[in-house]
Amino acid sequence: MTKEQIKDKILEIIAEIMPDEDLSNLKGDIPIREQVELDSMDFLDLIMELRKRYGIEVPEDDYIHLATLDGSVAYLEPRMKDI
């Protein structure tokens, strides 16, 4: 999967978790939780969807890497390259 495809998949999951949020202006380098009303349960839903859809296990110590959209793409790229 390319970086752009990974970004699209992340946004797709967030859109499903938060259907009323406008994600069109989401900035890649600012924490997602500062840009939308993503609470800790929503964040865990994102982690669970990554596991369910793509078989990606994200250890709790690595959650910090998923704070921003750019960080999420960078973290997930090597894990999703063959998907």
C-alpha positions as CSV (number, residue, x, y, z in Angstrom):
1,M,0.0,0.0,0.0
2,T,1.2,3.5,-0.8
3,K,1.4,6.3,1.8
4,E,-1.6,8.0,0.2
5,Q,-3.6,4.7,0.3
6,I,-2.7,4.3,4.0
7,K,-3.8,7.8,4.7
8,D,-7.1,7.2,2.9
9,K,-7.7,4.1,5.0
10,I,-7.0,5.9,8.2
11,L,-9.3,8.7,7.3
12,E,-11.9,6.1,6.2
13,I,-11.8,4.5,9.7
14,I,-12.0,7.9,11.4
15,A,-14.9,8.9,9.3
16,E,-16.8,5.7,10.3
17,I,-16.0,6.3,14.0
18,M,-17.0,10.0,13.7
19,P,-19.4,10.4,10.9
20,D,-20.3,14.0,11.8
21,E,-16.7,15.3,11.7
22,D,-15.4,17.1,8.7
23,L,-12.0,15.5,7.9
24,S,-11.3,17.4,4.7
25,N,-9.0,20.0,6.5
26,L,-7.2,17.5,8.8
27,K,-3.6,18.5,9.0
28,G,-1.0,15.8,9.0
29,D,1.4,17.2,11.5
30,I,-1.1,18.3,14.2
31,P,-2.4,15.7,16.7
32,I,-5.7,14.3,15.4
33,R,-7.3,14.7,18.8
34,E,-6.6,18.5,18.7
35,Q,-8.4,18.8,15.4
36,V,-11.5,16.6,15.9
37,E,-13.5,15.4,18.9
38,L,-11.6,12.1,19.1
39,D,-11.7,10.8,22.6
40,S,-9.8,7.9,24.1
41,M,-12.5,5.3,23.3
42,D,-12.6,6.5,19.7
43,F,-8.9,6.2,19.5
44,L,-9.1,2.6,20.7
45,D,-11.8,2.0,18.1
46,L,-9.3,3.1,15.5
47,I,-6.7,0.7,16.9
48,M,-9.2,-2.2,16.9
49,E,-10.3,-1.5,13.3
50,L,-6.6,-1.6,12.2
51,R,-6.3,-5.0,13.8
52,K,-9.7,-6.3,12.5
53,R,-9.3,-5.0,8.9
54,Y,-5.5,-5.5,8.3
55,G,-4.3,-7.7,11.1
56,I,-2.0,-5.0,12.5
57,E,-1.3,-5.2,16.2
58,V,-0.3,-1.9,17.7
59,P,1.2,-2.3,21.2
60,E,0.1,0.3,23.7
61,D,3.7,1.7,23.9
62,D,3.3,2.6,20.2
63,Y,0.1,4.5,20.4
64,I,2.1,7.8,20.5
65,H,3.1,7.1,16.9
66,L,-0.5,7.3,15.9
67,A,-1.2,10.8,17.4
68,T,-0.9,12.6,14.0
69,L,-2.0,11.6,10.6
70,D,1.6,11.8,9.3
71,G,2.9,9.8,12.2
72,S,0.2,7.2,11.6
73,V,1.1,6.8,8.0
74,A,4.9,6.5,8.8
75,Y,4.2,4.0,11.5
76,L,1.8,1.9,9.4
77,E,3.7,2.0,6.1
78,P,6.1,-0.9,6.8
79,R,3.3,-2.9,8.3
80,M,0.9,-2.3,5.4
81,K,3.3,-2.5,2.5
82,D,2.2,-6.0,1.4
83,I,-1.5,-5.5,2.0
